[in-house]
Amino acid sequence: MQFDHVPVMLNEVIAALRPQKGDIIVDCTLGGAGHSIHIGRMIGPDGMLIGIDRDPAALDSAAERISEAECRLELVRGNFADLADIVADLERRDGRPLTPNGFLFDFGVSSPQLDVAERGFTYREDAPLDMRMDPDSPLTAAGIVNSADVGELTTIIRDYGEERWASRIARFIVERRRSEPIITTGQLVSAILAAVPAAARRDGPHPARRTFQALRIAVNDELGAVRKGIEAAIELSAPGGRIVALSYHSLEDRIVKEAFRTGMAPCTCDPAAPACVCGKRPSLMRTSLKPVTPSDDEIRINPRSRSAKLRAAVKVLGDMGDE
Ligand SMILES: C[S@@+](CC[C@H](N)C(=O)[O-])C[C@H]1O[C@@H](n2cnc3c(N)ncnc32)[C@H](O)[C@@H]1O
């Protein structure tokens, strides 16, 4: 399979990550290696690029493309939620400590995952209701849709999809599956179309878009992984190292923002207390207050960049300050 994915905000990512010759950089979401090809060239033959993806199809295609990067390459099939273990395994194999100078997270799914109908991510074609990034993980979207009760489905669709018709959609799903299990994207789309009132279907995005996004997030435990991955990156980074995250969903962005805020101001003392007694010192400094967003030109050329928000932070040891 061709794994073509146009890298989002490439120049902004490189400016935030600042890869230098000889650096160790971890691309936690390798995908089509769209960012990593450039990073690999910048860190050069003395540098090391650790590329992680939970999707073997992404890794296969990235391996081919990135071989031209000319840096040392370690491609790992895994979940960035297990970042600490992944780095520890590489250290054991290398027989020396590996302290990365930068981490890149480009969350969500890639274009090829969305475009290949059989993966079940898209509501545009009829296919098995799968949605797993890791094809060996046990939970599929069909698994959730056919086993969760109305309350659980409502919570998933409302919280992860921000869908105003969540409880109606959940009720229609449960009603439909009484006659036969919902095992295809087409069956799910049909239940959603029946649930969403005609007036609400007239404008805006496809009525199934939010429910599909919600199920994808639940199937892959995407938000749990974001939290663990960002926290591990802060912990593992070398002083001066950079953590860069591209989010596409308000819940992802909120987790990144909170983790960075805690790293910058971890003190848990009463603000009225005369001095800090908790002893927690900042481990991060921010690079900018507001997230960076794509230019109008980029959104025109690559509509999938539309909702992207880039946040970056720098690991420090000692006192916090702004860059
Ligand atoms: C948006 S794409 C990355 C695209 C890449 N930056 C590029 O420019 O080619 C996200 C990739 O991250 C992978 N991914 C998502 N969540 C992951 C996780 N928790 N652990 C490892 N890989 C993950 C997906 O399988 C997908 O290939």
The ligand as an SDF file (V2000), in Angstrom:
LIG
                    3D

 27 29  0  0  0  0  0  0  0  0999 V2000
   -1.1080   11.9320   11.5610 C   0  0  0  0  0  0  0  0  0  0  0  0
   -0.2240   10.4640   11.3050 S   0  0  0  0  0  0  0  0  0  0  0  0
    1.4530   10.9680   11.3550 C   0  0  0  0  0  0  0  0  0  0  0  0
    1.9430   11.4630   10.0310 C   0  0  0  0  0  0  0  0  0  0  0  0
    3.4130   11.7830    9.9720 C   0  0  0  0  0  0  0  0  0  0  0  0
    3.7860   12.8380   10.8860 N   0  0  0  0  0  0  0  0  0  0  0  0
    3.7860   12.1750    8.5460 C   0  0  0  0  0  0  0  0  0  0  0  0
    3.9520   13.3780    8.2920 O   0  0  0  0  0  0  0  0  0  0  0  0
    3.8790   11.3000    7.6980 O   0  0  0  0  0  0  0  0  0  0  0  0
   -0.3720    9.6730   12.8460 C   0  0  0  0  0  0  0  0  0  0  0  0
    0.3040    8.3170   12.9080 C   0  0  0  0  0  0  0  0  0  0  0  0
    0.4680    8.0090   14.2820 O   0  0  0  0  0  0  0  0  0  0  0  0
    0.1030    6.6870   14.5220 C   0  0  0  0  0  0  0  0  0  0  0  0
   -0.3760    6.6500   15.9090 N   0  0  0  0  0  0  0  0  0  0  0  0
   -1.4950    7.2150   16.4090 C   0  0  0  0  0  0  0  0  0  0  0  0
   -1.5810    6.9840   17.7300 N   0  0  0  0  0  0  0  0  0  0  0  0
   -0.4770    6.2630   18.0710 C   0  0  0  0  0  0  0  0  0  0  0  0
    0.0150    5.7270   19.2960 C   0  0  0  0  0  0  0  0  0  0  0  0
   -0.6480    5.8760   20.4510 N   0  0  0  0  0  0  0  0  0  0  0  0
    1.1950    5.0640   19.2840 N   0  0  0  0  0  0  0  0  0  0  0  0
    1.8950    4.9150   18.1190 C   0  0  0  0  0  0  0  0  0  0  0  0
    1.4660    5.3860   16.9240 N   0  0  0  0  0  0  0  0  0  0  0  0
    0.3020    6.0550   16.9000 C   0  0  0  0  0  0  0  0  0  0  0  0
   -0.9510    6.3520   13.5010 C   0  0  0  0  0  0  0  0  0  0  0  0
   -0.9560    4.9580   13.2400 O   0  0  0  0  0  0  0  0  0  0  0  0
   -0.4960    7.1850   12.2970 C   0  0  0  0  0  0  0  0  0  0  0  0
    0.3280    6.4390   11.4410 O   0  0  0  0  0  0  0  0  0  0  0  0
  1  2  1  0
  2  3  1  0
  2 10  1  0
  3  4  1  0
  4  5  1  0
  5  6  1  0
  5  7  1  0
  7  8  2  0
  7  9  1  0
 10 11  1  0
 11 12  1  0
 11 26  1  0
 12 13  1  0
 13 14  1  0
 13 24  1  0
 14 15  1  0
 14 23  1  0
 15 16  2  0
 16 17  1  0
 17 18  1  0
 17 23  2  0
 18 19  1  0
 18 20  2  0
 20 21  1  0
 21 22  2  0
 22 23  1  0
 24 25  1  0
 24 26  1  0
 26 27  1  0
M  CHG  2   2   1   9  -1
M  END
$$$$
